[in-house]
Amino acid sequence: MTDSEYMDLAEALLKAVERGCDRINDESDADLDNQRVGGMVTLTFSNRSQIIINLQKPLHEVWMAARAGGFHYRWDGAQWMDTKGHGEFFDHLSRCASEQAGQPLSFSS
């Protein structure tokens, strides 16, 4: 994968996370705040816990830090998959966000 291809795919992921936050706030009382600075999105929950998603350009990875731990994702040609077998990015983000919010939250590409 070229750097340009990585950036297109990674940028689409970050935009999907931002759209997901907007949709969740419109459809629920989750009160999920998201802030983006460059290649990093920080999700802040009403209990002040956070999930941080950031791009790792040199490695062509996306990293996520949540209460459950730190996770690395690589594009497998179809989706962003955890490098240690924790599954697909959006499914995993949904599980971590639901846990931190104390209610079911769903993110998708």
RAFEN-V868797 format. One record per backbone hydrogen bond with DSSP energy under -0.5 kcal/mol. CO is the residue of the C=O (numbers start at 1). NH is the residue of the N-H. If there is no record, write none. Layout:
CO;NH
CO;NH
This chain:
2;6
3;7
4;8
5;9
6;10
7;11
8;12
9;13
10;14
11;15
12;16
13;17
14;18
15;19
16;20
17;21
18;22
19;23
20;24
21;25
22;26
23;27
24;28
30;46
31;33
33;44
35;42
37;40
39;55
40;37
41;43
41;53
42;35
42;44
43;51
44;33
45;48
49;45
51;43
52;65
53;41
54;63
55;57
56;59
56;60
56;61
57;60
60;75
61;56
62;73
63;54
64;71
65;52
66;69
69;66
71;64
72;83
73;62
74;81
79;76
79;81
80;89
81;74
82;85
87;82
88;92
89;93
90;94
91;95
92;96
93;97
94;98
95;99
96;100
97;101
98;102
98;103
